[in-house]
Amino acid sequence: MDENEIDFLLKELDNENLRKFQKLNKTNFDDEYSDLRLAQKKRKKMCKITSPIIYGQLHAEELKIPKSKWEHLQQLKKVIPNDCHEFYNHIKYD
C-alpha cells in the first residue's frame, strides 16, 4: 500500500457524511469499510416512589466501640482535616 492509498483511506474515513461516533470495520483487507452495529444497553425503568420512605431508629442508643479501636481512630486525626476531629472525639467507647 503506497502513500496515496493511505491518504485516500484517511480522507474516506474523515468524510463529512459520517455520523458522530460512527464505527467502521472491515473483515478483509480488500473489502470496503462498513458500519459496525453496536448493541446499546437499554436502561431499566425505575419504579416511582409515591410516598416518602421513613426509616425508624435502629438502636435505642449509640453503639459503643472497643477502646482500642477508639484509640486507633484518634491516631487517624493526624491525617484527616481538622473539621472532622469533633466527630471522632464524640464516638462512644467501652
ChimeraX commands (.cxc) that place a marker at each C-alpha (Angstrom):
marker #1 position 0.00,0.00,0.00 radius 0.5
marker #1 position 1.52,3.32,-1.03 radius 0.5
marker #1 position 1.07,6.81,0.47 radius 0.5
marker #1 position -1.66,7.77,-1.99 radius 0.5
marker #1 position -3.79,4.81,-0.98 radius 0.5
marker #1 position -3.27,5.61,2.70 radius 0.5
marker #1 position -4.24,9.27,2.13 radius 0.5
marker #1 position -7.31,8.19,0.22 radius 0.5
marker #1 position -8.39,5.86,3.04 radius 0.5
marker #1 position -7.82,8.57,5.65 radius 0.5
marker #1 position -9.89,11.06,3.66 radius 0.5
marker #1 position -12.57,8.44,3.23 radius 0.5
marker #1 position -12.70,7.95,6.99 radius 0.5
marker #1 position -12.92,11.70,7.58 radius 0.5
marker #1 position -15.84,12.01,5.20 radius 0.5
marker #1 position -18.24,14.70,6.41 radius 0.5
marker #1 position -21.19,12.40,5.85 radius 0.5
marker #1 position -20.08,10.11,8.65 radius 0.5
marker #1 position -22.20,10.37,11.74 radius 0.5
marker #1 position -20.68,11.32,15.03 radius 0.5
marker #1 position -19.33,8.24,16.84 radius 0.5
marker #1 position -19.82,6.02,13.82 radius 0.5
marker #1 position -17.65,2.92,13.96 radius 0.5
marker #1 position -16.31,1.36,10.78 radius 0.5
marker #1 position -14.78,-2.04,10.27 radius 0.5
marker #1 position -13.78,-4.50,7.62 radius 0.5
marker #1 position -13.07,-8.17,7.96 radius 0.5
marker #1 position -10.90,-8.46,4.87 radius 0.5
marker #1 position -8.18,-6.04,3.79 radius 0.5
marker #1 position -9.57,-5.77,0.25 radius 0.5
marker #1 position -13.18,-5.16,1.37 radius 0.5
marker #1 position -14.79,-1.76,1.79 radius 0.5
marker #1 position -15.40,-0.31,5.23 radius 0.5
marker #1 position -18.87,-0.96,6.60 radius 0.5
marker #1 position -20.80,0.24,9.64 radius 0.5
marker #1 position -20.16,-1.71,12.78 radius 0.5
marker #1 position -23.50,-2.16,14.51 radius 0.5
marker #1 position -23.10,-1.96,18.25 radius 0.5
marker #1 position -25.88,-3.07,20.54 radius 0.5
marker #1 position -26.86,-0.36,23.01 radius 0.5
marker #1 position -27.61,-1.22,26.59 radius 0.5
marker #1 position -31.15,-0.39,27.48 radius 0.5
marker #1 position -31.77,1.26,30.82 radius 0.5
marker #1 position -34.09,-0.44,33.20 radius 0.5
marker #1 position -37.13,1.61,34.10 radius 0.5
marker #1 position -37.11,2.89,37.64 radius 0.5
marker #1 position -40.22,2.45,39.70 radius 0.5
marker #1 position -41.77,5.65,41.00 radius 0.5
marker #1 position -41.88,6.10,44.75 radius 0.5
marker #1 position -45.18,7.73,45.55 radius 0.5
marker #1 position -44.69,8.18,49.29 radius 0.5
marker #1 position -41.50,9.01,51.21 radius 0.5
marker #1 position -39.67,6.14,52.87 radius 0.5
marker #1 position -39.44,6.67,56.62 radius 0.5
marker #1 position -36.83,4.66,58.46 radius 0.5
marker #1 position -37.27,4.06,62.18 radius 0.5
marker #1 position -34.48,4.27,64.70 radius 0.5
marker #1 position -32.43,1.08,64.53 radius 0.5
marker #1 position -30.93,1.15,68.05 radius 0.5
marker #1 position -32.19,2.64,71.31 radius 0.5
marker #1 position -28.79,4.24,71.98 radius 0.5
marker #1 position -25.49,4.75,70.19 radius 0.5
marker #1 position -23.41,1.62,69.81 radius 0.5
marker #1 position -20.04,1.63,71.53 radius 0.5
marker #1 position -16.76,0.51,70.02 radius 0.5
marker #1 position -13.82,-1.10,71.85 radius 0.5
marker #1 position -11.41,1.38,73.44 radius 0.5
marker #1 position -8.51,0.06,71.31 radius 0.5
marker #1 position -10.44,0.90,68.12 radius 0.5
marker #1 position -11.27,4.36,69.51 radius 0.5
marker #1 position -7.56,4.96,70.21 radius 0.5
marker #1 position -6.68,3.94,66.64 radius 0.5
marker #1 position -9.30,6.37,65.32 radius 0.5
marker #1 position -7.76,9.11,67.44 radius 0.5
marker #1 position -4.40,8.42,65.77 radius 0.5
marker #1 position -6.06,8.91,62.38 radius 0.5
marker #1 position -6.85,12.51,63.31 radius 0.5
marker #1 position -3.25,13.34,62.35 radius 0.5
marker #1 position -4.08,12.76,58.68 radius 0.5
marker #1 position -7.70,13.92,58.39 radius 0.5
marker #1 position -8.97,17.52,58.14 radius 0.5
marker #1 position -9.44,19.40,61.41 radius 0.5
marker #1 position -13.14,19.94,60.86 radius 0.5
marker #1 position -13.64,16.15,61.14 radius 0.5
marker #1 position -11.89,15.79,64.52 radius 0.5
marker #1 position -15.00,16.63,66.53 radius 0.5
marker #1 position -16.84,13.62,65.08 radius 0.5
marker #1 position -14.04,11.27,66.19 radius 0.5
marker #1 position -13.88,12.90,69.63 radius 0.5
marker #1 position -17.55,12.08,70.32 radius 0.5
marker #1 position -17.54,8.40,69.34 radius 0.5
marker #1 position -18.63,6.32,72.34 radius 0.5
marker #1 position -16.33,3.51,73.51 radius 0.5
marker #1 position -16.22,0.86,76.26 radius 0.5
marker link #1:1,2 radius 0.2
marker link #1:2,3 radius 0.2
marker link #1:3,4 radius 0.2
marker link #1:4,5 radius 0.2
marker link #1:5,6 radius 0.2
marker link #1:6,7 radius 0.2
marker link #1:7,8 radius 0.2
marker link #1:8,9 radius 0.2
marker link #1:9,10 radius 0.2
marker link #1:10,11 radius 0.2
marker link #1:11,12 radius 0.2
marker link #1:12,13 radius 0.2
marker link #1:13,14 radius 0.2
marker link #1:14,15 radius 0.2
marker link #1:15,16 radius 0.2
marker link #1:16,17 radius 0.2
marker link #1:17,18 radius 0.2
marker link #1:18,19 radius 0.2
marker link #1:19,20 radius 0.2
marker link #1:20,21 radius 0.2
marker link #1:21,22 radius 0.2
marker link #1:22,23 radius 0.2
marker link #1:23,24 radius 0.2
marker link #1:24,25 radius 0.2
marker link #1:25,26 radius 0.2
marker link #1:26,27 radius 0.2
marker link #1:27,28 radius 0.2
marker link #1:28,29 radius 0.2
marker link #1:29,30 radius 0.2
marker link #1:30,31 radius 0.2
marker link #1:31,32 radius 0.2
marker link #1:32,33 radius 0.2
marker link #1:33,34 radius 0.2
marker link #1:34,35 radius 0.2
marker link #1:35,36 radius 0.2
marker link #1:36,37 radius 0.2
marker link #1:37,38 radius 0.2
marker link #1:38,39 radius 0.2
marker link #1:39,40 radius 0.2
marker link #1:40,41 radius 0.2
marker link #1:41,42 radius 0.2
marker link #1:42,43 radius 0.2
marker link #1:43,44 radius 0.2
marker link #1:44,45 radius 0.2
marker link #1:45,46 radius 0.2
marker link #1:46,47 radius 0.2
marker link #1:47,48 radius 0.2
marker link #1:48,49 radius 0.2
marker link #1:49,50 radius 0.2
marker link #1:50,51 radius 0.2
marker link #1:51,52 radius 0.2
marker link #1:52,53 radius 0.2
marker link #1:53,54 radius 0.2
marker link #1:54,55 radius 0.2
marker link #1:55,56 radius 0.2
marker link #1:56,57 radius 0.2
marker link #1:57,58 radius 0.2
marker link #1:58,59 radius 0.2
marker link #1:59,60 radius 0.2
marker link #1:60,61 radius 0.2
marker link #1:61,62 radius 0.2
marker link #1:62,63 radius 0.2
marker link #1:63,64 radius 0.2
marker link #1:64,65 radius 0.2
marker link #1:65,66 radius 0.2
marker link #1:66,67 radius 0.2
marker link #1:67,68 radius 0.2
marker link #1:68,69 radius 0.2
marker link #1:69,70 radius 0.2
marker link #1:70,71 radius 0.2
marker link #1:71,72 radius 0.2
marker link #1:72,73 radius 0.2
marker link #1:73,74 radius 0.2
marker link #1:74,75 radius 0.2
marker link #1:75,76 radius 0.2
marker link #1:76,77 radius 0.2
marker link #1:77,78 radius 0.2
marker link #1:78,79 radius 0.2
marker link #1:79,80 radius 0.2
marker link #1:80,81 radius 0.2
marker link #1:81,82 radius 0.2
marker link #1:82,83 radius 0.2
marker link #1:83,84 radius 0.2
marker link #1:84,85 radius 0.2
marker link #1:85,86 radius 0.2
marker link #1:86,87 radius 0.2
marker link #1:87,88 radius 0.2
marker link #1:88,89 radius 0.2
marker link #1:89,90 radius 0.2
marker link #1:90,91 radius 0.2
marker link #1:91,92 radius 0.2
marker link #1:92,93 radius 0.2
marker link #1:93,94 radius 0.2
view
